[in-house]
Amino acid sequence: MKSFATITRRLLLWGNIAVVLGLLASAFLPFVNPTFFWPAGFSGFAFPFFWIAAVLFIPIWLFIYRNKKYFISLVGILVTAQAFFQTVAFHPFSKAPVEKDPHTIKVASFNCSSLGLKDYQDNPIIRTRVYEALHDIDADVLCLQEFYTNDDPERLHNLDSIMQRCGYTYAYQTKDLTRWNTWHFGLAVLSKYPIIDTARIDFNSGPETENLLKANIVVANDTITIFNTHLKSYQFNARDYSVVKKQNVHGSRGLASKMKATFAIRAGQAEIVSNAIREAEHPVIVFGDFNAIPLAYSYKTIRQHLQDAFLEKGTGWGRTFSRLSPFLRIDYILVDPSMQVQSFDIFQRKGFEHYPIYSTISLKK
């Protein structure tokens, strides 16, 4: 009869192998278009957990059992190193003051969740908090997703209010959804530099879709192209978040179904954004809530040759979404390789579903 120690060691071995296989799958399956193989859409979410588990096996084999089986985890970690460095950044000293010159701009992106509007009722606490955050960040170019404003003089004209409070002279909103002629929802770009051309590129993904905003902006005689986008969300509600929090297996089937239906739509949207970037006549900066982690097909499709500002100058896991997981980075600033990322930061404040992100960029390398 096998001893308890032998059984334990064997279980550890098979557990280690399973973890490393999961790590490999979560790192490489995201290269597959989830339109054709939907499990690829889920795989990347597990990468941080598999990576941490793989790391924990190393001291177990090395110090407790004094066994070379720690190589199992070590090989898995080395093989997936590219995925790790696409997820985690190490630039602890990037917050040093940046000297601005005429070719340096500060940019920001924020999914502002309609400034707290719910069921067409204003939430003045959240709205004021958003105003204050945008004022404190003080970006030269600001891109907003899930933005709401109202042309009715009796209601809230958030676009004008933000422009006045933060010193913006130029603005453009896509108005992807309009209610009662004056309630406008969609994407927005606000700028202290001249906006000389704008366009809305349709995703053709339904009536309540936020599409792709394009704007050409002149900075010190240089023209850059701004893209702002909000890819298809899972549209989780309070009940869905409760299912995740309580780890309700039965309810999670509904969540998985929602996610599967979203993967194909988002992949198509990402390809439209990628094509628009390729066709741009000027250097580009891409902003947006991709609703996708860095190990996702849509992120890879959009990023291509662009620099990820967080990976260039950020630190840690870069969480930008306050719910579900401490590892969810789904909001991005992607920068043309002809430019230089000088700093990156996340404005983490309690009460926001998404955190604003901002970066200082030199248009000249």
Residue pairs with C-beta under 8 A, 6 or more apart in sequence:
9 65
12 57
12 60
12 61
13 69
13 72
15 57
16 54
16 57
16 61
16 69
16 72
16 73
17 72
19 50
19 53
19 54
19 57
19 73
19 76
20 50
20 54
20 72
20 73
20 75
20 76
22 46
22 50
23 47
23 50
23 51
23 53
23 54
23 76
23 77
23 80
24 76
24 79
24 80
25 43
26 43
26 44
26 45
26 46
26 47
26 50
26 83
26 295
27 44
27 47
27 79
27 80
27 82
27 83
27 295
28 80
28 83
29 37
29 39
29 40
29 43
29 44
30 40
30 43
30 44
30 295
30 296
30 297
30 300
31 40
31 297
31 300
32 40
32 297
33 40
33 267
33 297
34 40
34 41
34 263
34 264
34 267
34 297
35 263
35 264
35 267
35 268
38 260
38 263
38 264
40 297
41 259
41 260
41 263
41 296
41 297
42 256
42 259
43 295
44 293
44 294
44 295
44 296
45 293
45 325
47 80
47 83
47 87
47 295
48 87
48 317
48 327
51 77
51 80
51 84
54 73
54 76
54 77
55 73
55 77
57 70
57 72
57 73
58 70
58 73
58 74
59 70
60 70
61 67
61 68
61 69
61 70
61 72
61 73
62 70
77 84
83 295
85 311
86 294
86 295
86 308
86 311
87 293
87 294
87 295
87 317
87 327
87 329
88 316
88 317
88 318
89 310
89 311
89 312
89 313
89 314
89 315
89 316
89 318
90 315
91 312
91 313
91 314
91 315
91 344
92 315
94 313
94 314
94 315
94 343
94 344
95 343
95 345
96 343
98 104
98 342
98 343
98 360
100 106
100 360
101 362
102 219
102 220
103 219
103 220
103 222
103 362
103 363
103 364
104 342
104 360
104 361
104 362
104 363
105 140
105 141
105 193
105 219
105 360
105 361
105 363
106 137
106 138
106 139
106 140
106 141
106 358
106 359
106 360
106 361
107 139
107 140
107 141
107 142
107 143
107 285
107 287
107 333
107 358
107 359
107 360
107 361
108 134
108 137
108 139
108 141
108 142
108 143
108 356
108 357
108 358
108 359
109 142
109 143
109 144
109 145
109 228
109 287
109 288
109 289
109 331
109 332
109 333
109 356
109 357
109 358
110 130
110 133
110 134
110 142
110 143
110 144
110 145
110 331
110 354
110 355
110 356
110 357
111 144
111 145
111 146
111 230
111 289
111 331
111 353
111 354
112 130
112 144
112 145
112 146
112 147
112 354
113 126
113 146
113 352
113 353
113 354
114 146
114 147
114 148
114 185
115 122
115 123
115 126
115 127
115 130
115 147
115 148
115 156
115 158
116 122
116 123
116 124
116 125
116 126
116 127
116 129
116 130
117 123
117 148
120 179
120 183
122 156
125 351
126 351
127 156
127 158
129 349
129 351
129 352
130 352
131 161
131 162
131 165
133 347
133 349
133 352
133 356
134 142
134 162
134 165
134 166
134 356
135 165
135 166
136 347
137 347
137 356
137 358
138 166
138 167
139 358
140 191
140 192
140 193
141 189
141 190
141 191
141 192
141 193
141 217
141 226
141 285
142 162
142 166
142 168
142 189
142 190
142 191
143 187
143 188
143 189
143 213
143 226
143 228
143 287
143 288
144 187
144 188
144 189
144 190
144 228
145 187
145 210
145 228
145 229
145 230
145 288
145 289
146 185
146 210
146 230
146 289
147 158
147 159
147 173
147 185
147 186
147 187
147 188
148 158
148 183
148 184
148 185
149 156
149 157
149 158
149 159
149 160
149 173
149 184
149 188
150 156
150 157
150 158
150 182
150 183
150 184
151 157
151 181
151 182
151 184
152 182
152 183
155 182
155 183
159 171
159 173
159 188
159 190
162 168
162 190
163 169
163 171
163 190
166 190
167 192
168 190
168 191
168 192
169 191
169 192
169 194
170 190
170 191
170 192
170 193
170 194
170 195
170 217
171 188
171 189
171 190
171 191
171 195
172 188
172 189
172 195
172 198
172 213
172 215
173 184
173 186
173 187
173 188
174 186
174 187
174 188
174 200
174 210
174 211
174 213
175 184
175 185
175 186
176 185
176 186
176 187
176 200
176 208
176 209
176 210
176 211
177 184
177 185
177 186
177 207
177 208
178 184
178 185
179 185
185 210
186 210
186 211
186 213
187 210
187 211
187 213
187 228
187 229
187 230
188 213
188 228
189 195
189 198
189 213
189 215
189 226
189 228
191 215
191 217
193 217
193 218
193 219
194 217
194 218
195 215
195 216
195 217
196 216
196 217
196 218
196 223
197 215
197 216
198 213
198 214
198 215
198 216
199 213
199 214
199 215
200 211
200 212
200 213
200 214
201 211
201 212
201 213
201 214
201 272
201 276
202 211
202 212
203 209
203 211
203 212
203 268
203 269
203 272
205 232
205 265
205 268
205 269
209 232
210 229
210 230
211 229
212 227
212 228
212 229
212 269
212 272
212 273
212 276
213 226
213 227
213 228
213 229
214 225
214 226
214 227
214 276
214 280
215 225
215 226
215 228
216 223
216 224
216 225
216 226
216 282
217 223
217 224
217 225
217 226
219 363
220 363
222 283
222 363
223 282
224 282
224 283
224 284
224 285
224 336
224 363
225 280
225 281
225 282
225 283
225 284
225 285
226 284
226 285
226 287
227 273
227 276
227 277
227 280
227 284
227 285
227 286
227 287
227 288
228 286
228 287
228 288
229 269
229 273
229 286
229 287
229 288
229 289
229 290
230 288
230 289
230 291
231 266
231 269
231 270
231 273
231 288
231 289
231 290
231 291
231 292
231 298
232 262
232 265
232 266
232 269
232 291
233 262
233 289
233 291
234 240
234 255
234 258
234 259
234 262
234 291
235 258
235 262
236 255
236 258
239 251
240 251
240 254
240 255
240 258
241 323
241 324
242 248
243 251
243 252
243 254
243 255
244 252
244 255
244 324
262 291
263 297
266 290
266 291
266 292
266 298
267 297
267 298
267 301
269 298
270 290
270 292
270 297
270 298
270 299
270 301
270 302
271 301
273 286
273 301
273 302
274 301
274 302
274 304
277 284
277 286
277 302
277 304
277 306
283 336
283 338
283 339
283 363
284 306
284 336
285 333
285 334
285 335
285 336
285 339
285 361
286 302
286 306
286 332
286 333
286 334
286 335
287 332
287 333
287 334
288 331
288 332
289 330
289 331
289 354
290 296
290 298
290 299
290 302
290 330
290 331
290 332
291 298
291 330
292 298
292 299
292 330
293 299
293 327
293 328
293 329
293 330
294 308
294 329
299 332
302 334
303 332
303 334
305 337
306 334
306 335
306 336
306 337
307 334
307 335
307 336
307 337
307 339
307 341
308 332
308 333
308 334
308 335
309 332
309 333
309 334
309 335
309 341
309 344
309 357
309 359
309 361
310 318
310 329
310 332
310 333
310 344
310 357
312 335
312 341
312 344
313 341
313 342
313 343
313 344
313 359
314 344
314 345
314 346
317 326
317 327
317 329
318 329
318 346
319 326
319 327
319 328
319 329
319 346
319 348
319 355
320 328
320 329
320 330
320 331
320 346
320 354
320 355
320 357
321 328
321 329
321 330
321 331
321 353
321 354
321 355
322 352
322 353
322 354
322 355
323 353
330 354
331 354
331 355
331 357
332 357
333 344
333 357
333 358
333 359
335 341
335 359
335 361
338 363
338 365
339 361
339 362
339 363
339 364
339 365
340 361
340 362
340 364
340 365
341 359
341 360
341 361
342 359
342 360
342 361
342 362
343 359
343 360
344 357
344 358
344 359
345 357
345 358
345 359
346 355
346 356
346 357
347 355
347 356
347 357
347 358
348 355
349 355
